[in-house]
């Protein structure tokens, strides 16, 4: 059971890292958008690329979290014997 607790803690830490990286990337993208907003065509292109990137990064973070949740559920079932 102690091994399961360590695994759950590791999963929780990994999920925190995924979402912290997502938030940090969001702030960097926001800073880039704000820095280029006064340059006409560059600002528009930057905003379009950043919106697309933001959607892609969000989907990736959600998929990574889902996979971690599935791994944790499989480990829990293995420990409890609910195969």
N, CA, C and O atoms as CSV, one atom per row, in Angstrom:
chain,resi,resn,atom,element,x,y,z
A,1,UNK,N,N,0.822,-1.197,0.000
A,1,UNK,CA,C,0.000,0.000,0.000
A,1,UNK,C,C,0.862,1.256,0.000
A,1,UNK,O,O,0.460,2.278,-0.556
A,2,UNK,N,N,2.042,1.198,0.615
A,2,UNK,CA,C,2.921,2.365,0.637
A,2,UNK,C,C,3.408,2.696,-0.766
A,2,UNK,O,O,3.581,3.866,-1.107
A,3,UNK,N,N,3.631,1.658,-1.586
A,3,UNK,CA,C,4.048,1.880,-2.967
A,3,UNK,C,C,2.969,2.597,-3.763
A,3,UNK,O,O,3.258,3.434,-4.617
A,4,UNK,N,N,1.718,2.252,-3.467
A,4,UNK,CA,C,0.600,2.910,-4.153
A,4,UNK,C,C,0.526,4.390,-3.784
A,4,UNK,O,O,0.242,5.234,-4.634
A,5,UNK,N,N,0.778,4.692,-2.535
A,5,UNK,CA,C,0.757,6.095,-2.084
A,5,UNK,C,C,1.845,6.897,-2.789
A,5,UNK,O,O,1.611,8.031,-3.205
A,6,UNK,N,N,3.038,6.309,-2.926
A,6,UNK,CA,C,4.123,6.985,-3.628
A,6,UNK,C,C,3.766,7.200,-5.097
A,6,UNK,O,O,4.065,8.245,-5.675
A,7,UNK,N,N,3.128,6.203,-5.684
A,7,UNK,CA,C,2.716,6.333,-7.086
A,7,UNK,C,C,1.681,7.437,-7.244
A,7,UNK,O,O,1.766,8.242,-8.171
A,8,UNK,N,N,0.707,7.480,-6.346
A,8,UNK,CA,C,-0.313,8.531,-6.396
A,8,UNK,C,C,0.317,9.917,-6.237
A,8,UNK,O,O,-0.080,10.863,-6.918
A,9,UNK,N,N,1.283,10.033,-5.353
A,9,UNK,CA,C,1.974,11.307,-5.157
A,9,UNK,C,C,2.729,11.699,-6.419
A,9,UNK,O,O,2.716,12.861,-6.823
A,10,UNK,N,N,3.384,10.728,-7.036
A,10,UNK,CA,C,4.123,11.013,-8.271
A,10,UNK,C,C,3.174,11.453,-9.386
A,10,UNK,O,O,3.499,12.362,-10.150
A,11,UNK,N,N,2.016,10.823,-9.483
A,11,UNK,CA,C,1.032,11.208,-10.499
A,11,UNK,C,C,0.537,12.625,-10.238
A,11,UNK,O,O,0.408,13.427,-11.164
A,12,UNK,N,N,0.263,12.926,-8.980
A,12,UNK,CA,C,-0.210,14.267,-8.628
A,12,UNK,C,C,0.831,15.329,-8.976
A,12,UNK,O,O,0.493,16.396,-9.489
A,13,UNK,N,N,2.099,15.027,-8.692
A,13,UNK,CA,C,3.182,15.969,-9.003
A,13,UNK,C,C,3.312,16.160,-10.510
A,13,UNK,O,O,3.505,17.284,-10.975
A,14,UNK,N,N,3.209,15.080,-11.275
A,14,UNK,CA,C,3.305,15.189,-12.730
A,14,UNK,C,C,2.155,16.009,-13.304
A,14,UNK,O,O,2.358,16.811,-14.215
A,15,UNK,N,N,0.953,15.813,-12.777
A,15,UNK,CA,C,-0.176,16.617,-13.244
A,15,UNK,C,C,0.032,18.090,-12.918
A,15,UNK,O,O,-0.297,18.959,-13.726
A,16,UNK,N,N,0.576,18.372,-11.741
A,16,UNK,CA,C,0.870,19.756,-11.365
A,16,UNK,C,C,1.899,20.353,-12.313
A,16,UNK,O,O,1.769,21.504,-12.730
A,17,UNK,N,N,2.923,19.572,-12.656
A,17,UNK,CA,C,3.940,20.057,-13.595
A,17,UNK,C,C,3.344,20.341,-14.964
A,17,UNK,O,O,3.668,21.351,-15.588
A,18,UNK,N,N,2.474,19.456,-15.433
A,18,UNK,CA,C,1.842,19.657,-16.746
A,18,UNK,C,C,1.070,20.966,-16.755
A,18,UNK,O,O,1.213,21.762,-17.682
A,19,UNK,N,N,0.259,21.196,-15.740
A,19,UNK,CA,C,-0.578,22.392,-15.736
A,19,UNK,C,C,0.215,23.663,-15.427
A,19,UNK,O,O,-0.153,24.743,-15.888
A,20,UNK,N,N,1.284,23.551,-14.663
A,20,UNK,CA,C,2.150,24.718,-14.445
A,20,UNK,C,C,2.873,25.099,-15.731
A,20,UNK,O,O,3.027,26.281,-16.036
A,21,UNK,N,N,3.312,24.103,-16.479
A,21,UNK,CA,C,3.944,24.380,-17.773
A,21,UNK,C,C,2.940,25.009,-18.730
A,21,UNK,O,O,3.283,25.920,-19.484
A,22,UNK,N,N,1.707,24.529,-18.702
A,22,UNK,CA,C,0.659,25.093,-19.555
A,22,UNK,C,C,0.408,26.565,-19.193
A,22,UNK,O,O,0.301,27.417,-20.075
A,23,UNK,N,N,0.317,26.849,-17.902
A,23,UNK,CA,C,0.073,28.230,-17.462
A,23,UNK,C,C,1.261,29.129,-17.804
A,23,UNK,O,O,1.072,30.263,-18.244
A,24,UNK,N,N,2.464,28.639,-17.608
A,24,UNK,CA,C,3.655,29.428,-17.938
A,24,UNK,C,C,3.702,29.737,-19.425
A,24,UNK,O,O,3.998,30.863,-19.826
A,25,UNK,N,N,3.410,28.739,-20.234
A,25,UNK,CA,C,3.369,28.954,-21.678
A,25,UNK,C,C,2.298,29.961,-22.061
A,25,UNK,O,O,2.485,30.756,-22.981
A,26,UNK,N,N,1.185,29.926,-21.358
A,26,UNK,CA,C,0.121,30.898,-21.621
A,26,UNK,C,C,0.562,32.321,-21.329
A,26,UNK,O,O,0.238,33.244,-22.076
A,27,UNK,N,N,1.295,32.496,-20.249
A,27,UNK,CA,C,1.788,33.836,-19.929
A,27,UNK,C,C,2.820,34.315,-20.943
A,27,UNK,O,O,2.853,35.494,-21.295
A,28,UNK,N,N,3.659,33.401,-21.409
A,28,UNK,CA,C,4.646,33.763,-22.436
A,28,UNK,C,C,3.934,34.138,-23.738
A,28,UNK,O,O,4.304,35.111,-24.395
A,29,UNK,N,N,2.908,33.359,-24.107
A,29,UNK,CA,C,2.164,33.670,-25.327
A,29,UNK,C,C,1.433,35.007,-25.192
A,29,UNK,O,O,1.370,35.779,-26.149
A,30,UNK,N,N,0.889,35.277,-24.024
A,30,UNK,CA,C,0.226,36.554,-23.789
A,30,UNK,C,C,1.208,37.707,-23.903
A,30,UNK,O,O,0.882,38.741,-24.485
A,31,UNK,N,N,2.391,37.546,-23.361
A,31,UNK,CA,C,3.416,38.585,-23.451
A,31,UNK,C,C,3.822,38.820,-24.907
A,31,UNK,O,O,4.007,39.965,-25.320
A,32,UNK,N,N,3.959,37.750,-25.682
A,32,UNK,CA,C,4.312,37.894,-27.097
A,32,UNK,C,C,3.203,38.595,-27.861
A,32,UNK,O,O,3.478,39.428,-28.725
A,33,UNK,N,N,1.961,38.271,-27.558
A,33,UNK,CA,C,0.833,38.920,-28.232
A,33,UNK,C,C,0.774,40.406,-27.877
A,33,UNK,O,O,0.529,41.245,-28.744
A,34,UNK,N,N,0.994,40.724,-26.625
A,34,UNK,CA,C,0.964,42.128,-26.215
A,34,UNK,C,C,2.136,42.913,-26.802
A,34,UNK,O,O,2.000,44.097,-27.111
A,35,UNK,N,N,3.283,42.258,-26.955
A,35,UNK,CA,C,4.456,42.940,-27.499
A,35,UNK,C,C,4.305,43.255,-28.981
A,35,UNK,O,O,4.882,44.226,-29.469
A,36,UNK,N,N,3.541,42.451,-29.693
A,36,UNK,CA,C,3.420,42.648,-31.147
A,36,UNK,C,C,2.071,43.229,-31.565
A,36,UNK,O,O,1.793,43.308,-32.761
A,37,UNK,N,N,1.241,43.630,-30.634
A,37,UNK,CA,C,-0.100,44.081,-31.000
A,37,UNK,C,C,-0.105,45.407,-31.772
A,37,UNK,O,O,-1.056,45.672,-32.508
A,38,UNK,N,N,0.919,46.237,-31.628
A,38,UNK,CA,C,0.938,47.524,-32.314
A,38,UNK,C,C,1.522,47.447,-33.719
A,38,UNK,O,O,1.407,48.401,-34.489
A,39,UNK,N,N,2.141,46.332,-34.059
A,39,UNK,CA,C,2.667,46.139,-35.413
A,39,UNK,C,C,1.576,45.429,-36.195
A,39,UNK,O,O,1.227,44.293,-35.875
A,40,UNK,N,N,1.035,46.079,-37.213
A,40,UNK,CA,C,-0.194,45.625,-37.850
A,40,UNK,C,C,-0.196,44.155,-38.260
A,40,UNK,O,O,-0.839,43.341,-37.597
A,41,UNK,N,N,0.489,43.801,-39.309
A,41,UNK,CA,C,0.382,42.444,-39.839
A,41,UNK,C,C,1.067,41.428,-38.931
A,41,UNK,O,O,0.588,40.302,-38.793
A,42,UNK,N,N,2.173,41.808,-38.317
A,42,UNK,CA,C,2.875,40.885,-37.420
A,42,UNK,C,C,2.007,40.565,-36.209
A,42,UNK,O,O,1.976,39.422,-35.751
A,43,UNK,N,N,1.307,41.559,-35.694
A,43,UNK,CA,C,0.428,41.348,-34.540
A,43,UNK,C,C,-0.715,40.401,-34.864
A,43,UNK,O,O,-1.067,39.541,-34.056
A,44,UNK,N,N,-1.296,40.562,-36.051
A,44,UNK,CA,C,-2.408,39.693,-36.441
A,44,UNK,C,C,-1.924,38.260,-36.624
A,44,UNK,O,O,-2.542,37.316,-36.132
A,45,UNK,N,N,-0.809,38.111,-37.342
A,45,UNK,CA,C,-0.263,36.773,-37.572
A,45,UNK,C,C,0.133,36.132,-36.237
A,45,UNK,O,O,-0.134,34.951,-36.014
A,46,UNK,N,N,0.758,36.891,-35.366
A,46,UNK,CA,C,1.158,36.372,-34.055
A,46,UNK,C,C,-0.053,35.912,-33.259
A,46,UNK,O,O,-0.025,34.840,-32.655
A,47,UNK,N,N,-1.104,36.699,-33.251
A,47,UNK,CA,C,-2.300,36.338,-32.501
A,47,UNK,C,C,-2.953,35.080,-33.054
A,47,UNK,O,O,-3.412,34.230,-32.290
A,48,UNK,N,N,-2.997,34.955,-34.376
A,48,UNK,CA,C,-3.577,33.752,-34.980
A,48,UNK,C,C,-2.760,32.520,-34.615
A,48,UNK,O,O,-3.316,31.487,-34.242
A,49,UNK,N,N,-1.436,32.634,-34.724
A,49,UNK,CA,C,-0.579,31.501,-34.378
A,49,UNK,C,C,-0.674,31.151,-32.896
A,49,UNK,O,O,-0.671,29.975,-32.535
A,50,UNK,N,N,-0.756,32.155,-32.046
A,50,UNK,CA,C,-0.820,31.894,-30.616
A,50,UNK,C,C,-2.152,31.286,-30.191
A,50,UNK,O,O,-2.195,30.470,-29.271
A,51,UNK,N,N,-3.232,31.675,-30.850
A,51,UNK,CA,C,-4.530,31.053,-30.553
A,51,UNK,C,C,-4.490,29.581,-30.952
A,51,UNK,O,O,-4.929,28.714,-30.197
A,52,UNK,N,N,-3.963,29.309,-32.137
A,52,UNK,CA,C,-3.840,27.913,-32.572
A,52,UNK,C,C,-2.928,27.109,-31.654
A,52,UNK,O,O,-3.240,25.974,-31.295
A,53,UNK,N,N,-1.801,27.705,-31.278
A,53,UNK,CA,C,-0.890,27.034,-30.355
A,53,UNK,C,C,-1.510,26.829,-28.990
A,53,UNK,O,O,-1.325,25.779,-28.376
A,54,UNK,N,N,-2.239,27.815,-28.510
A,54,UNK,CA,C,-2.899,27.688,-27.210
A,54,UNK,C,C,-3.913,26.559,-27.186
A,54,UNK,O,O,-4.005,25.820,-26.206
A,55,UNK,N,N,-4.675,26.427,-28.267
A,55,UNK,CA,C,-5.639,25.324,-28.356
A,55,UNK,C,C,-4.902,23.987,-28.371
A,55,UNK,O,O,-5.290,23.049,-27.675
A,56,UNK,N,N,-3.839,23.908,-29.168
A,56,UNK,CA,C,-3.071,22.664,-29.246
A,56,UNK,C,C,-2.438,22.311,-27.902
A,56,UNK,O,O,-2.455,21.150,-27.494
A,57,UNK,N,N,-1.882,23.302,-27.215
A,57,UNK,CA,C,-1.261,23.046,-25.912
A,57,UNK,C,C,-2.301,22.637,-24.871
A,57,UNK,O,O,-2.024,21.794,-24.018
A,58,UNK,N,N,-3.478,23.220,-24.934
A,58,UNK,CA,C,-4.542,22.854,-24.000
A,58,UNK,C,C,-4.979,21.413,-24.230
A,58,UNK,O,O,-5.135,20.647,-23.280
A,59,UNK,N,N,-5.173,21.051,-25.484
A,59,UNK,CA,C,-5.561,19.669,-25.783
A,59,UNK,C,C,-4.487,18.680,-25.337
A,59,UNK,O,O,-4.799,17.608,-24.819
A,60,UNK,N,N,-3.233,19.041,-25.539
A,60,UNK,CA,C,-2.131,18.174,-25.110
A,60,UNK,C,C,-2.109,18.018,-23.593
A,60,UNK,O,O,-1.922,16.910,-23.089
A,61,UNK,N,N,-2.294,19.098,-22.870
A,61,UNK,CA,C,-2.293,19.031,-21.400
A,61,UNK,C,C,-3.456,18.178,-20.895
A,61,UNK,O,O,-3.295,17.407,-19.948
A,62,UNK,N,N,-4.612,18.313,-21.516
A,62,UNK,CA,C,-5.773,17.517,-21.103
A,62,UNK,C,C,-5.518,16.035,-21.390
A,62,UNK,O,O,-5.836,15.181,-20.563
A,63,UNK,N,N,-4.947,15.729,-22.555
A,63,UNK,CA,C,-4.650,14.332,-22.890
A,63,UNK,C,C,-3.614,13.740,-21.937
A,63,UNK,O,O,-3.740,12.588,-21.521
A,64,UNK,N,N,-2.594,14.519,-21.591
A,64,UNK,CA,C,-1.576,14.034,-20.659
A,64,UNK,C,C,-2.181,13.773,-19.281
A,64,UNK,O,O,-1.863,12.770,-18.642
A,65,UNK,N,N,-3.042,14.664,-18.829
A,65,UNK,CA,C,-3.707,14.481,-17.541
A,65,UNK,C,C,-4.598,13.246,-17.562
A,65,UNK,O,O,-4.641,12.487,-16.594
A,66,UNK,N,N,-5.302,13.050,-18.662
A,66,UNK,CA,C,-6.165,11.874,-18.797
A,66,UNK,C,C,-5.348,10.586,-18.748
A,66,UNK,O,O,-5.746,9.623,-18.094
A,67,UNK,N,N,-4.221,10.566,-19.430
A,67,UNK,CA,C,-3.365,9.371,-19.396
A,67,UNK,C,C,-2.830,9.111,-17.990
A,67,UNK,O,O,-2.772,7.964,-17.546
A,68,UNK,N,N,-2.444,10.165,-17.298
A,68,UNK,CA,C,-1.983,9.993,-15.922
A,68,UNK,C,C,-3.101,9.464,-15.030
A,68,UNK,O,O,-2.860,8.623,-14.163
A,69,UNK,N,N,-4.310,9.948,-15.237
A,69,UNK,CA,C,-5.445,9.454,-14.462
A,69,UNK,C,C,-5.695,7.973,-14.738
A,69,UNK,O,O,-5.984,7.207,-13.819
A,70,UNK,N,N,-5.582,7.572,-16.010
A,70,UNK,CA,C,-5.773,6.161,-16.344
A,70,UNK,C,C,-4.687,5.285,-15.731
A,70,UNK,O,O,-4.969,4.183,-15.260
A,71,UNK,N,N,-3.443,5.772,-15.734
A,71,UNK,CA,C,-2.358,5.010,-15.098
A,71,UNK,C,C,-2.610,4.865,-13.605
A,71,UNK,O,O,-2.408,3.791,-13.040
A,72,UNK,N,N,-3.046,5.929,-12.973
A,72,UNK,CA,C,-3.318,5.883,-11.533
A,72,UNK,C,C,-4.472,4.927,-11.230
A,72,UNK,O,O,-4.427,4.194,-10.242
A,73,UNK,N,N,-5.488,4.932,-12.061
A,73,UNK,CA,C,-6.626,4.026,-11.868
A,73,UNK,C,C,-6.201,2.575,-12.044
A,73,UNK,O,O,-6.628,1.705,-11.285
A,74,UNK,N,N,-5.362,2.311,-13.041
A,74,UNK,CA,C,-4.866,0.947,-13.255
A,74,UNK,C,C,-4.013,0.493,-12.077
A,74,UNK,O,O,-4.110,-0.659,-11.653
A,75,UNK,N,N,-3.184,1.377,-11.545
A,75,UNK,CA,C,-2.360,1.034,-10.389
A,75,UNK,C,C,-3.230,0.776,-9.163
A,75,UNK,O,O,-2.958,-0.137,-8.384
A,76,UNK,N,N,-4.261,1.571,-8.997
A,76,UNK,CA,C,-5.175,1.377,-7.860
A,76,UNK,C,C,-5.870,0.028,-7.960
A,76,UNK,O,O,-5.981,-0.699,-6.973
A,77,UNK,N,N,-6.338,-0.300,-9.162
A,77,UNK,CA,C,-6.997,-1.593,-9.350
A,77,UNK,C,C,-6.028,-2.746,-9.111
A,77,UNK,O,O,-6.402,-3.780,-8.559
A,78,UNK,N,N,-4.792,-2.559,-9.528
A,78,UNK,CA,C,-3.780,-3.600,-9.321
A,78,UNK,C,C,-3.515,-3.817,-7.836
A,78,UNK,O,O,-3.377,-4.957,-7.391
A,79,UNK,N,N,-3.441,-2.736,-7.068
A,79,UNK,CA,C,-3.189,-2.846,-5.637
A,79,UNK,C,C,-4.381,-3.475,-4.928
A,79,UNK,O,O,-4.210,-4.304,-4.034
A,80,UNK,N,N,-5.591,-3.079,-5.327
A,80,UNK,CA,C,-6.785,-3.602,-4.660
A,80,UNK,C,C,-7.210,-4.970,-5.178
A,80,UNK,O,O,-8.046,-5.637,-4.568
A,81,UNK,N,N,-6.636,-5.387,-6.300
A,81,UNK,CA,C,-6.986,-6.686,-6.854
A,81,UNK,C,C,-8.267,-6.681,-7.648
A,81,UNK,O,O,-8.900,-7.727,-7.788
A,82,UNK,N,N,-8.672,-5.541,-8.173
A,82,UNK,CA,C,-9.912,-5.427,-8.954
A,82,UNK,C,C,-9.657,-5.628,-10.443
A,82,UNK,O,O,-10.292,-4.966,-11.265
A,83,UNK,N,N,-8.770,-6.499,-10.799
A,83,UNK,CA,C,-8.448,-6.688,-12.223
A,83,UNK,C,C,-9.653,-7.204,-12.915
A,83,UNK,O,O,-9.617,-7.439,-14.123
